[in-house]
Structures are given as C-alpha cells and as structure tokens.
Amino acid sequence: MAHHLLQTPMTDEFVKQLRVGDTVTVNGHIFGIRDANLIRIFDHKTDPPEDLIPQLRGAVTIHTAPGVKKLENGKYEKVCIGTTTSTRMDRFVEGLFDQFGVKAITGKGGMLEPGAQACVDLGGVYFSIVGGAAALETIQIEEIEDVWWEDLMPEAIWKLRVKDFGPLLVSVDSYGGNLYKDVKTQAINNLDKVYGRLGIK
C-alpha cells in the first residue's frame, strides 16, 4: 500500500499507479456532481455547459450537494461540504468515464458491479471518503470557483479548489480490485466462525 500526491487533472499513467488500499491526497480541483445534474445529462440528454466539458477530462469528481451561502457578488461561500452515498448513481459511471474523460469518482458506500467494471474497462478509480467527515472536507476546500446549473441548487455542478484534500482511500482500482467486494467476501467466509461462537448451527 502506498500514498500518492495528486495534482489535478489526473492522467492515465497516474490511474495505473493506484491499487486498492492505497491512499491519495488531492491538490487542484474537484468537481461536485450528484443525482439531479447527472439525471439531466444522461437521462434528459442535456449536454453539460460548453466551458465545463473540457475541464472534465482527467477530472476528480465527488458526490456532493454542498451547503453554501450566496454572496452579494454572486459567488458562493462554503458552509459545509460533505459527501453522499455513491451506489444510487452507479449507472452514470460509465458515461462519465467514456463520454467526458472523468478519471475518479469520490464518495461513500462504494460502487455496484457495473461501475466497478467501468473502472476496469475505461481506466478509472473510486475513492472512498470517511462518512461524517464533512467538517474536515470543508476545511480542505479552499474556494468554490464556479458553479453551473444553479436552478438545480444545491445539486448544481460545482468546481471546488482543494488543498491537501484527503487522504482518500482507493477502494476500486482499474485492475479489478474492489475493497468493498473483498470485505463482503471476508465477512461471508467468517460467518461459520461467528455462528460457532454464538452456538448457532
């Protein structure tokens, strides 16, 4: 297991260095995405804003709908930026990787099998973040630099400048490694021992 420092955008070569169990600290930018904006893009067939599209190539994204305060100058100030569960957005993973060149998705709860397979097929990774760590995440986000589709607030698309963001855990890699799957298998294999201790046949 190794620790990696990532300066975004992310390259194919960097993805190939990562293995399940490694950790990553991110500097640069991450893009906040979530259900509503992904549904607009993929279900409603709406192209993302033109100035956003090239920025998604090599991007690190995070499943979030941040708590923010809008200032008089039209910009947004961070209040509390946490992370939400990823599994319900698994069906969008392949499109993010294939159509827009996104390289990493950050969230809680892992991926389902289609999303994990997209990491293998298209060269992407999934970063886990600790649940309940919103206070730390917010500190590590230096500024909200841009926002698109404010009508979906708070599920707009966010450009966040980060410094020393993480450490994030590589939970699904591009080689088929899947920490969530490994833990589930280990738990199932330990059931007989647990039942034995409890006197259950």
SVG drawing of the C-alpha trace seen along z (x, -y; Angstrom):
<svg xmlns="http://www.w3.org/2000/svg" viewBox="-35 -42 39 69">
<polyline fill="none" stroke="black" stroke-width="0.4" points="0.0,0.0 1.3,-3.4 0.4,-7.0 0.1,-9.3 0.1,-13.0 -2.2,-14.0 -2.1,-17.4 -5.2,-17.5 -6.0,-16.8 -5.5,-13.1 -3.6,-11.2 -3.9,-7.6 -0.4,-7.0 -1.5,-8.1 -4.5,-5.9 -2.4,-2.9 -0.2,-3.5 -3.2,-3.1 -4.1,0.1 -6.8,0.9 -5.7,-0.1 -3.5,-3.0 -4.3,-6.5 -4.4,-9.7 -4.2,-13.4 -5.5,-15.8 -4.4,-19.3 -6.0,-21.3 -9.7,-21.0 -12.5,-18.5 -16.0,-18.7 -19.1,-18.3 -21.8,-16.2 -24.9,-14.4 -28.3,-12.9 -30.1,-15.9 -27.3,-17.1 -26.4,-13.5 -30.0,-12.8 -30.1,-15.9 -27.0,-14.9 -27.7,-11.3 -31.4,-10.7 -32.6,-14.0 -29.8,-14.0 -28.7,-17.6 -25.0,-18.4 -23.1,-20.0 -22.1,-23.6 -19.5,-24.1 -16.9,-25.6 -17.2,-22.7 -16.8,-19.9 -13.0,-20.2 -12.4,-20.6 -14.0,-17.2 -11.2,-15.4 -9.0,-13.9 -11.2,-15.2 -11.7,-14.0 -15.4,-14.2 -17.2,-14.0 -20.8,-13.1 -22.0,-16.1 -24.7,-18.7 -22.9,-21.3 -24.3,-23.6 -23.3,-27.1 -24.1,-30.8 -24.5,-33.1 -22.7,-36.4 -23.7,-39.8 -21.1,-39.5 -22.8,-36.3 -20.2,-33.9 -20.7,-31.2 -19.1,-30.8 -18.7,-27.3 -20.6,-26.4 -20.5,-22.6 -19.5,-20.4 -19.9,-16.7 -20.2,-13.6 -23.2,-11.4 -23.6,-7.7 -22.5,-6.7 -24.3,-3.4 -27.6,-5.1 -25.5,-7.0 -23.6,-3.9 -25.5,-3.8 -23.8,-7.1 -20.2,-6.0 -19.6,-4.5 -20.9,-7.7 -18.7,-10.0 -15.6,-7.9 -16.4,-7.2 -18.1,-10.4 -16.3,-13.0 -13.0,-11.5 -13.6,-11.7 -10.9,-9.6 -12.0,-9.4 -15.2,-9.4 -15.2,-10.1 -18.0,-9.2 -19.3,-6.9 -20.5,-3.3 -18.6,-2.1 -19.8,-1.1 -22.1,1.6 -20.7,4.1 -21.3,2.0 -19.5,-0.9 -16.6,1.2 -16.4,2.8 -16.3,-0.6 -13.2,-1.3 -11.5,1.7 -12.8,1.1 -12.2,-2.6 -9.3,-3.3 -10.9,-4.9 -10.9,-4.7 -13.2,-5.1 -12.0,-7.0 -13.8,-6.4 -14.1,-9.2 -14.9,-8.7 -18.6,-9.2 -19.2,-12.1 -16.0,-13.9 -17.7,-16.9 -16.1,-19.4 -12.6,-18.2 -13.6,-18.2 -14.9,-21.7 -11.6,-22.9 -9.6,-21.2 -11.7,-23.0 -10.1,-26.4 -12.7,-28.0 -15.8,-27.5 -14.5,-28.7 -17.5,-28.1 -21.0,-26.7 -23.2,-25.5 -27.0,-24.9 -27.9,-26.9 -31.5,-26.0 -30.8,-22.6 -29.4,-24.0 -27.9,-22.5 -27.4,-19.7 -25.7,-22.0 -22.3,-21.2 -19.5,-22.7 -15.9,-23.5 -14.0,-23.3 -10.4,-24.3 -8.8,-22.0 -5.5,-21.7 -4.4,-18.5 -7.8,-17.0 -8.0,-13.6 -6.4,-11.3 -8.8,-9.4 -8.8,-5.6 -8.5,-3.8 -11.4,-1.4 -12.0,-0.3 -9.0,-0.4 -8.5,0.1 -7.3,3.7 -10.4,5.2 -9.5,4.6 -12.6,3.8 -12.2,3.3 -16.0,3.4 -16.2,6.8 -13.2,8.1 -14.7,7.1 -18.1,8.7 -16.4,11.9 -14.3,12.0 -17.4,11.3 -19.3,14.2 -16.3,16.5 -16.3,15.6 -19.9,16.4 -19.4,20.0 -16.9,18.9 -19.3,16.3 -22.2,18.7 -20.0,21.2 -19.1,18.8 -22.8,18.0 -23.8,21.6 -25.8,21.3 -25.7,24.3"/>
</svg>
